[in-house]
Every structure is written in C-alpha cells, then in structure tokens.
Amino acid sequence: MKKLVVFAAVVAIAGSLQAQTLADYANAGDAAMANEKYQEAIENYIKAQELDTENTDYMTAFQLATAYLQVGENEKAGDAFKASLLKGNYDQGVITNMKNAYEAAGKPELVKQAYIDIKTANPSQTLAMDSKLYFIYSKEKDWANALPCCMTILSDPNIDQEKQIKYYKYAAQLYLNLEQADSAEVYYDKVLAIDPTNADVHKALGYGFYNTIQKITKRAQDNYNAKKSDTKNASHYYAEMQTATKRATLNYGPKAVEHLKIANQTLNDPKITETIGKLNNNIAAYKK
C-alpha cells in the first residue's frame, strides 16, 4: 500500500514539475535575452513553445521572433511572429514586424499566406487581414481574390462615407476587370446615390460599358478568324460574330452613351464626344 502511495506522490510531483516546465523555459529564455545570449534564448523559447499544448502562449512566440531577429534569422522570425498572431496576439505592430521579417528574408509570398492563415484561425481578424490582402491581390492583378476582400471592407459597420465611396469605386472597377459590367454598374450607382453628379463615376461607367462592347466584339472576331478557314461553315461563324457584336452594342451602348453624356456636361472632353459619336453610329446601324 505504501508503494502505491509513494508512486502516486511521485506521479503528482512529476506532473507538477512538468506543469512548471513551460514557464521555466520561458523565464530562462528571458534571462538569456537580457544577457544578450540570443542563441541560448532561442533554444529555451523553442522548448517552451513545444510545451504550449493549448497554443495560447503568444508572448513566448513573440520573444522567440525577437531573438531570431537578433541573430539575423529573418524567415524564422517571421514564422515566430506569425505563430504569436495565430496564438491570439492581435497587436498590429506584430503584424508589421512579421511582414518586415518575411520581406527582409526575401519571402514576400509568405506574408500573403500568413494573412490568409491568421484570418482562417481567428475569424475576428478577417477585416484586418482582408484590408491588407486587398492591396496584395490588387497589385498582383488577382481581381477574383481582391473582390471578396473589398466586400469585407465594405461590410465594416464602422466604415465612414469617404472610405465607403472609395471602396464602392474599387468594387466597381474590379467587376469591370472581371468583365462583369452589370455588377460594376450596381456599385457605381451606390456612389451616384451619394453624389449623383460625380463626373468621374459617370465617365468610368460609360467607358466600362464601352470597353465591354470592345472586348466582346474582339472575342467574337477572334473566334471567327480561328474558324473561317472552314469554308463550309464560314458564313455561320460570321453570323455568330455579327450577332454577338450586335447584342453587346445594343445591350451596353445606350448605357455607355447616357453616362458619357452626363460626364461630359462637366468634363467637356473631345475624346468623350468622339466616343459618344461612335457608339451612336453603331447603335443606329444595328437598329436598322
């Protein structure tokens, strides 16, 4: 019976010692940092992190990142800053430190992935991460991924009107880039609901519809040119091209003219006048 009691006591003591180990390693790391023994600090912080079974010790992860910076291990520093954020550290300064560390390591692609991982692990950080991802995707011309980030920003209940107008315009332009002129119109209309005479928005809308016609026409022409060598069906392919061009012109042309005319009341731009003339001629020709 005494052996069982002694064994239980040993287990309890061992468990108690194990529970203190994380703190002991973290404290040893802090002491090493204070004495500028950075490699020793790193070793202790890593051991502490290995024992962080609840994955909540973000301060030790932050300290580990700081130690890695001291020895020039930038990518590892970025990883540790990221770990700190994933463990619940919401300090914007840590996000900046992570970004700077990865960029110093020549790994900017890890910044983007980190933002994605952080918002996945902590949905409360979606707005903060998507605000950063929006500019990354836009720079990469990845319109399809930039768009949902833009929508996240617009869904912020605390967004002010100036920022709201700006991101309405961004959303509209993204839809135009994705050749979705009708959806672009929805977001430009949101701007016009606030500022009905905004000449720049009317111009953007007008040229958005005009460029949509141009893209559809070019695609139809390319399709015809690729198939016209099939002389037996060439007339059919030509008719397809004409139909696609006609539909695009009659669907988007009048909208383009309407918005360009409003824009030109303020801008009085000869190029806009010329574009309106071309559109009217094409619309008239297809209405015959």
C-alpha positions in Angstrom: 0.0 0.0 0.0 2.9 2.4 0.9 4.4 1.7 -2.5 1.2 2.8 -4.3 1.1 6.0 -2.2 4.7 6.7 -2.9 4.2 6.1 -6.6 1.1 8.4 -6.7 3.1 11.1 -5.0 6.0 10.7 -7.5 3.5 11.0 -10.4 1.9 14.1 -8.8 5.3 15.7 -8.3 6.3 14.8 -11.8 3.1 16.3 -13.1 3.7 19.5 -11.1 7.2 19.8 -12.4 6.0 19.3 -16.0 3.4 22.0 -15.5 6.2 24.4 -14.5 8.5 23.5 -17.3 7.0 25.8 -19.9 7.3 28.8 -17.5 10.8 27.7 -16.5 12.0 27.6 -20.2 10.3 30.9 -20.9 12.0 32.5 -17.9 15.3 31.0 -18.9 14.9 32.5 -22.4 14.1 35.9 -20.9 17.2 35.8 -18.7 19.3 34.8 -21.7 17.8 37.7 -23.8 18.6 40.1 -21.0 22.2 39.0 -21.2 22.2 39.1 -25.0 22.7 35.4 -25.2 20.4 35.1 -28.1 21.1 31.6 -29.3 20.5 30.3 -25.7 17.3 32.3 -25.6 16.1 30.8 -28.8 16.8 27.3 -27.5 14.8 27.9 -24.3 11.9 29.6 -26.1 11.6 26.7 -28.6 11.4 24.3 -25.7 8.7 26.4 -24.1 6.7 26.6 -27.3 6.9 22.8 -27.7 5.1 22.5 -24.4 2.4 25.1 -25.3 -0.2 22.4 -25.8 -3.1 24.9 -25.6 -1.4 27.0 -28.3 -2.0 30.3 -26.4 1.5 31.4 -25.2 1.8 34.2 -27.7 4.3 36.2 -25.6 6.9 33.5 -25.8 6.4 33.2 -29.5 6.9 36.9 -29.8 10.1 36.7 -27.7 11.3 33.9 -29.9 10.7 36.1 -33.0 12.7 38.9 -31.4 15.6 36.6 -30.6 15.6 35.3 -34.2 15.9 38.9 -35.4 18.9 39.5 -33.2 20.8 36.6 -35.0 19.6 37.6 -38.5 17.2 34.6 -38.9 14.5 36.7 -40.6 12.3 34.0 -42.1 12.3 32.1 -38.7 11.5 35.5 -37.1 8.6 35.9 -39.5 7.3 32.4 -38.6 7.5 33.1 -34.9 5.7 36.4 -35.2 3.1 34.6 -37.3 2.8 31.9 -34.5 2.3 34.7 -32.0 -0.6 36.1 -34.0 -2.1 32.7 -34.5 -2.0 32.1 -30.8 -4.1 35.2 -30.2 -1.8 38.2 -30.3 -3.8 40.9 -32.1 -1.2 43.7 -31.8 -1.0 45.5 -35.2 2.7 46.1 -34.5 3.3 42.4 -34.5 1.7 42.1 -37.9 4.0 44.8 -39.2 7.0 43.0 -37.6 6.0 39.8 -39.3 5.7 41.5 -42.7 9.0 43.2 -42.3 10.8 40.0 -41.3 9.5 38.0 -44.2 10.3 40.8 -46.7 13.8 41.0 -45.2 14.2 37.3 -45.8 13.1 37.8 -49.4 9.9 35.9 -48.9 7.0 38.3 -49.6 4.8 35.4 -50.6 4.8 34.2 -47.0 3.2 37.5 -46.0 0.1 36.8 -48.1 -0.1 33.2 -46.8 0.2 34.4 -43.2 -2.6 36.9 -43.6 -4.8 34.1 -45.0 -3.8 31.7 -42.2 -4.4 34.3 -39.5 -8.0 35.1 -40.6 -8.7 31.4 -41.0 -7.6 30.7 -37.5 -9.1 33.9 -36.0 -12.2 34.9 -37.9 -12.4 38.1 -35.8 -9.3 39.2 -37.7 -10.9 38.9 -41.1 -11.4 42.6 -41.6 -7.9 43.4 -40.6 -6.4 40.7 -42.8 -8.6 41.3 -45.8 -7.7 45.0 -45.7 -4.1 44.0 -46.2 -4.8 41.2 -48.7 -6.9 43.5 -50.9 -3.8 45.6 -51.8 -1.7 42.5 -52.3 -4.2 40.9 -54.7 -4.7 44.2 -56.5 -1.0 44.6 -57.0 -0.9 41.1 -58.4 -3.9 41.9 -60.6 -5.7 38.9 -59.0 -9.1 40.6 -59.3 -11.1 37.5 -58.3 -9.5 37.3 -54.9 -9.3 41.1 -54.4 -13.1 41.4 -54.8 -14.2 39.4 -51.7 -11.6 41.4 -49.7 -13.2 44.6 -51.0 -16.6 43.3 -49.9 -15.3 42.5 -46.4 -14.1 46.1 -46.1 -17.4 47.4 -47.3 -19.2 45.3 -44.7 -17.5 47.1 -41.9 -20.3 48.7 -39.8 -17.9 51.5 -38.8 -16.8 52.5 -42.3 -17.0 56.2 -42.9 -18.7 57.6 -46.0 -15.4 58.8 -47.6 -13.9 55.3 -47.4 -17.2 53.7 -48.4 -17.3 55.7 -51.6 -13.7 54.8 -52.3 -14.3 51.1 -52.0 -17.6 51.3 -53.9 -15.4 52.6 -56.8 -12.8 49.9 -56.2 -15.5 47.2 -56.3 -17.0 48.6 -59.5 -13.5 48.6 -61.1 -12.9 45.0 -60.0 -16.1 43.9 -61.6 -15.1 45.7 -64.8 -11.8 44.0 -64.7 -13.7 40.7 -64.4 -15.9 41.7 -67.4 -19.0 42.0 -65.3 -20.2 45.4 -66.3 -23.7 45.0 -64.9 -22.3 44.3 -61.4 -19.9 47.3 -61.8 -23.0 49.4 -62.5 -24.5 48.4 -59.2 -21.5 49.7 -57.2 -21.1 52.9 -59.3 -24.8 53.5 -58.7 -24.1 53.3 -55.0 -21.7 56.2 -55.4 -24.1 58.1 -57.5 -26.8 57.7 -54.9 -24.5 59.7 -52.6 -23.1 62.0 -55.3 -25.4 61.9 -58.3 -23.3 64.3 -60.5 -19.9 62.7 -60.0 -18.5 63.1 -63.5 -15.6 60.7 -62.9 -18.0 57.9 -61.9 -20.2 58.6 -65.0 -17.1 58.6 -67.2 -15.9 55.3 -65.6 -19.3 53.7 -66.1 -19.6 54.9 -69.7 -16.1 53.6 -70.6 -16.8 50.5 -68.6 -19.7 49.6 -70.8 -17.9 50.8 -74.0 -14.9 48.6 -73.2 -17.2 45.7 -72.5 -18.5 46.0 -76.0 -15.0 46.2 -77.4 -14.0 43.0 -75.5 -17.0 41.1 -76.6 -16.5 42.2 -80.2 -12.8 41.3 -80.2 -13.6 37.9 -78.7 -16.2 37.3 -81.4 -13.8 38.4 -84.1 -11.0 36.2 -82.8 -13.4 33.2 -82.7 -14.5 33.9 -86.3 -10.9 34.3 -87.5 -10.0 31.0 -85.9 -12.8 29.1 -87.7 -13.3 30.9 -91.0 -10.9 28.5 -92.8 -13.8 26.0 -92.6 -15.3 27.4 -95.7 -18.4 25.2 -95.5 -19.4 26.8 -92.2 -17.7 30.2 -92.6 -21.0 32.1 -93.1 -22.4 30.6 -89.9 -19.4 31.7 -87.9 -19.6 35.1 -89.5 -23.2 35.4 -88.4 -22.3 34.3 -84.9 -19.7 37.1 -84.8 -22.2 39.7 -86.0 -24.9 38.5 -83.6 -22.5 38.7 -80.6 -21.4 42.2 -81.6 -24.9 43.4 -82.2 -26.2 42.1 -78.8 -23.3 43.8 -77.0 -23.7 47.1 -78.8 -27.5 47.3 -78.2 -27.2 46.0 -74.6 -24.4 48.2 -73.4 -24.2 51.0 -75.9 -27.2 53.1 -74.8 -26.0 52.9 -71.1 -22.5 54.0 -72.2 -23.8 57.0 -74.1 -26.1 58.0 -71.2 -23.3 58.1 -68.7 -20.7 59.6 -71.0 -23.1 62.4 -71.8 -23.6 63.2 -68.2 -19.8 63.1 -67.6 -19.2 65.4 -70.5 -21.5 68.1 -69.1 -18.8 68.7 -66.6 -15.6 67.4 -68.3 -16.3 68.7 -71.9 -13.7 66.2 -73.2 -13.4 65.9 -77.0 -12.4 62.3 -76.7 -15.6 61.5 -74.8 -17.6 63.4 -77.5 -15.9 61.2 -80.2 -16.7 58.0 -78.3 -20.3 59.0 -77.9 -20.5 59.6 -81.7 -19.0 56.2 -82.5 -21.4 54.5 -80.1 -24.5 56.3 -81.6 -23.5 55.4 -85.1 -23.0 51.7 -84.2 -26.3 51.6 -82.2 -28.2 53.2 -85.2 -26.6 50.7 -87.6 -27.7 47.7 -85.6 -31.2 49.0 -85.1 -31.8 49.1 -88.8 
